[in-house]
Amino acid sequence: MPVRLRADACRPSRLALACLAALALPAAPAAAQEGDRVSAFVEERIAHDDNVFRLSSQADPATAIGSPSRADTLFTTSAGLNLDLPVSRQRLVGALTLSHTHYQRFSRLDFDGHDLRTAWLWQAGDRARGELGYSDVETLASFANVAGSVPDRLGLRQAWANGALMLGPYWRLKGGASRLEQSNSDPARRANDAEITGASAGLDFVSRAGNSLGAGVRAEEGRFPHAQLVGATLVDNAYQQAAAGLSAEWSSGGATRLRARAEQLARRYEQLPQRDFDGMVARGEAEWRPGAKLSLALVAQRDLSPYEYFRSSLVLVEGVALRPALRLSEKLELSASLDYARRDYRGDPAQALGLAGARIEHVRGASAQLAWRPARSLALQLSALHEQRKANVPLGDYVVNVVAVSGRFTF
């Protein structure tokens, strides 16, 4: 794919990023080394997406999005800083990325985004440790679950705190709390603005080899500032959720590592109790590293989706993923992912009111990535994604292919 200069290159946001890139060039001889406490980077990513709005194959793009083509090439310019600062037994880590994305055809989707993440990894003596963190992300919401072509700027702000205390040589007491705030710029999506608060506590038995078996509880409360209009009814999507279960982690001390969690979970809605959920959720992970070059991870789950854009709904995900990785050389690594998921929208208020049927989706995906680091300061990546969704609702299916190349310079 040819790289071309574009007419929007002098936009103020892109100019600021370009200035950072220019400042990086004289610093090349002092490129970041391993162990540096502060580093900066600039990155350019070019991607071709053949179905930007995730349209069904049965949909007419000219009618749905006002264009005869579903495809576009997008350019993302990023600049940022990374921090890793040890202070005695404490550690401060952080990362800030500023980005501008330009669409060659669908320029109305152009946006400036940011990703700020920071954490204090604290330790008190030899028995207590934990994490205090905050993140602030602004990006463009995916069109996978949004009919139409109106861009929605999605804001996600999250704060969390957790800790663990060893009660003697074998018992570990742990707990945590978190708060998530989600905001949507599109007025039609304001019903998904959310304020979610959670807390957890547990007790683990830890063997001398570091393997553990534990029991825990967690609770969650979801509040939505804007009621959702469904038919002629205003629906408050507020809910209370509680779960209790067991978890385990085991390592052979060599190539194999296993993690598992199983819980009984209950969610109760303040309005429309027919949306309530009671059931078992579980997640298992197996990782195999037979040597320094090969790794293989297998993940299976039956869980509520924690990443669902429609937080006002409850989505039960049952799926499996296989993720191999192979280090071809010191500078070259190949990785891939094969995924399948069945998504059941059980908390849809329209379904509870009898205005819509049950929505079930089957999503299959395959991706591959080739990463090459020819120098310590330079990293190049080539990636490809194929994803297919089938659904039992009209125009709910789509097929998409995305190919991308990126380069990052660190200084």
N, C-alpha and C positions, 0 to 999 in steps of 0.2 A: 504494500500500500504506500503510494508516494506521500511524502511529507511536503506540504505547501505552506507558504506564507498566506495568512488570511487577512481580509480587510478589517476584521475586528481586533487586530493585534494591538491597537493603540487605545482600546478602552481603558478607563482609569484602573479598574481592578486588575486587568491583565498587565498594565504598565507597572503597577506596584510589584507584581510577582516577577516581572521581567527584570526589574531593578535588583531584586534579591539575587536572581540568577547571575546578573552581571557582576555583582559584588562577590559572588562565589568563585568566579574564574581566577582572579589573582590569588585566591587562597588555595589553589589546587595543590601546591607542594606541601601544604599543612593539612592534608586530608585527614578526616577523623580516623583515629586508631581505636582498636578494641580497648575498652576501659575508659575512654573519654567520658567526662561527666556531662558535658554539654556538646551537642552537635546540631548542625543545621542541614537542611536539604532542599533541593528543588527537584521537581519531577514533572514529566510530560507523559500523558497517556492518550493514545489514539485508539478508539474502539469503533467497530462497525456492528450495529444492531439491526437485524433484518425485520424486527417487529417491535418497534419502540413502544407502542401503546398496547401491546399484548392483545391484538385483535384476533377474534375467531376467524378461521379460514372461511367461514360462511358470511362474514361481514364485508360490506363494500367499503373500502377505505375512503373513497371519495365522499361518501355520505357520512361515515363515522367521524373522520378527522379532517375532511376537506382537502385531501391529497390523494393522488392516484397511487402513491408509494407508501408502504409501511416502514421502509428502512431509512436509516440515517447514519451518518458518521459523526461522532462527537469527540471533541478535544478537551481534555481536562489538564489545566496547569495548576500545580500545587507548590507550596513552599511551607516549610515548617521548622520547628525546633523539637529536640528530644533532650530530656533531662534525666540523669541517673546519678543521684548525689548521696553517697553514704555519709552518715554523721554518727560516729561512734557505732552503736548497735542498731541505730535507726537507718532508714533508707527512704529518700524522697525520689519519686519517679514522676515523670510527666511528659506529655506530648501535645503539641499544638500544630494543627494543619489548617492552612487557609487555601481555598481552591476556587477556581472559576471554570465552569463547564460551558462550552459553546457547541450548539447543534448546527450542523451545516445546513440542514433543510428546515427543521422545526425550531427556528430561532426563538420562538415564544417560550421554549423550555430552558433557555439559558439561565443560569443561576450562579450565585456566589455562595459557597458553603463553608462551614468550619467544623472542626473536630478537636475539642479540648478534653484531655483526660489527665487527671492528676491523682496521686495516691501517696499516703504516708504509710509505709510498712513498718509498724512499730514493734518493739520488743522490750519487755521488762524482765530483767533477769534471765534465767534459763527456762522458766516455766510458762511465761505468758507472752503471747504475740498475737498480732492481728493486723487489720488494714482499715484505714480511714480514707475514703476516696470521693471524687466528684467528677462528673463528665457532663459536657454540654455539646450537643451535636445538632447541626442544622443541615438538612439535605433535601433532595427532591423525593417525594413519596413515589413508590413503585406504582405503575399502572396495572399491575397484575390483578388487583381487586377493585379497580376504579374504572367504571364505564365512562368513556368520553376522553377528551384531550386537554382538559383544564389542568394546569400544573398546580400542585399542592406542596408548599414548603412545609416540611415536617420538622418540628423542633422537639428534641428529646433532652431533658435535663434529669440527671440521676445523682443521688447522694447515698452513700452506704457506709456502714461501720460494722466490723465483725472482729471477734477475738476468740482465742482458745487458751485455756489454763490447764496445765497438767496437775492433777490431784494425785501426786505420788507417781510411781514409775509406770503404771498401766492405765490409769483413767484420765480422760481428757474431757473437760467441760467446755462447751462452745456455745456461742450465741451471736446474733447479728440483727441489724435493722436497716431498712432501706426506704427510699422514697423516689418515685418516678413521676415526672410531669411531662405530658405530651401535649403539643399544640399543633394545629393545622391552619394554614393560611386561607385555604379555600372555604368560603362560608358554607358550602354544601357538605363539608366534612367536619364541621365544628362539633357535631355530636360525638366524634371520637376524641375530642380533647379530654384528657384523663389526669387524675391525681391518684396514684396508687401507693399505699403505704404498707410495708410488710415487716414482719419480725419472725425470728426463729430461735430455737434453743435445742440443745441435744447433749448426749453423753455417749462417749466412745470408749471401748476397750481397745487398747493399743498394745500389740505384742512387742517383744524385744526386737523382732525383725522389721517392725514398722507397719505390719498389717493391722487393720482395724475392723471392728464390728460395732455399730452404734444404733441408737434409737433417737428419734427427734420429733419435734412438732414445729409447725410454722403456721402463721396466720397472715391474712392479707385483706385489705379493705380498698375497694375501688370507688372513687367518686368522679362524677362527670358534670362539669359546670353547666353544660347545655343539654337540655332534654332533646330526645330524638323524636321527630315527627314521623309516625308510622301510620299510613292511612289518615284517619282523622283523630288519632290518639297521640298525645305527648307521652313518651315513655322515659322514665328515669332509669338509667342503666346501673345505678349503684348496687354494689354487692358486698357480701362478706364471705370469706373463704377460710377454711381450716383444713389442715392435713396432718397426719401422724403416720410414722412408718419406720423402716429399718434401712440402714445403709452399710455397705461393706467395701473394703479396698484390700486387694491382695496382690503381692508381687512375688514372683519366684526367686527374686534376687538376681535374675539373669535377663532372659529375653521377653518374658511374659508379664503383663500387668493387667489386672481386672478391677473394674469398678462397677458397683450396682446400687440401685436405690429403688425401693418399692414403698408406696404410701397409699393409704385410704384417704381420699380427698372429697370434700363437700363444699359446694358453692351455693349460696342462697342470695337470690335477688330480692330487693325490697319491693319491686313491682313485677307482676307477671311471674308468680312462683312456678308456673309450668316450665320455665326456663332453667330451674334448679338442676344441679348435677351432683350425683353421688356415684363414686366408682373408684376403682383401683388404677393408679398411674404408676409407671415404672420406667426405668432407663438403665441400660447396661452398656458398658464399654469394654472392649478387649483390645489390647495393644501388644503387638509382637514385634520385637527388634532382634532378629537373629544375628545381626552384625552391625558394623558402623555405617553401612551403606544402604540397608534396606529396612523399611518399617511398614507395618500394615495395621490399620485400625478398623475395627468393626463396631458400629453403634446401632443399637436397636432401642426403640422407645414406644411407649404408649403414654402420652402426656398432653397437657394443655399447652398450646403454643405460647411461648413467652415473647415471641417477636412479632406477633400479629399486629398488622397496621390497624385493623378494626378491633380496638381494645374494648369497644362496647359489646362485642360478641364473644362467645366462648367457642374455641375451635379445638376439637380433640384430634390430635395427630398420632397416627400409628405408622411407623416407618422404620426403614433400615438404611444404613449408609456404609459404604466400603471405601476406605481412603488409603491407597498405597502411595509410597514415596521411595524414590531411588536416587541416591547420590552417585552420579555418573563419574564425577571427579571432584577435586577440591573446589572447583569453580562452577560446576554445572550440576543442577538437580532437577529431576523430573517428578512431578506429583500429579495425582488424579483423584477424582471422586465420582462414585456411582451412588445415586440416591433414589429412593422410592418412598413416597408418603401418601397415605390416605387421610384426607382432611374432612372432618365432619363438623359442620357449623351448627352445633347444638343450641347455642345461645341466641340465635337470631330472633329479635322481637317480632319481626313480620311473620315468622313461622309460628311463634307462640300465639299470635292474634288470628291465625288461620288465613293470613293474606298471602302466604307463600309456602311452598312445600319444603321438605328437607333438602339441604344442599350438601352434596358429597362431591369431592374432587379427588382425582388420582393424579399425582405429579411425579414425573420421572425426569431425572436429570443426569447428565454426564459432562464432566469437565476435565481439562488437562492444563497443566502449566509447566513451562520450561523456564527456569531461572538461571541466569548466567551472571557471574560476578567476575569480569575480566580484571578488575582492580579493586582495592579496598574502598575507594571512593565512588565507584560506579557499579550499579546493578541494573540489569536489563531483564525484562520478562516478556514472554509470549504466552497468551492464554486463549483457550477456546471453550465455549459453553454451548451445550444443546439441552433445551428443556421443553418438555411437552406436558400439557395439562388437559385432562378430560374431565368433564363435569356433567351433572344431570340437570343443568339449567340451560336455557337457551343462550347461545353465544358465549358459553362459559369455557370453551376450549380454546387453546392457542398452542402454537409451536414457535419457538424463538431460537435463533443462533446468534451468538456474540463472539467476535474475534477481536482481541486487543493486543497492543504492544505498548510497553512503557519503559522509560528509562529514568533512573534516579541518581543524582549526583549528591554526595554527602561531603560536607566540609566542616 
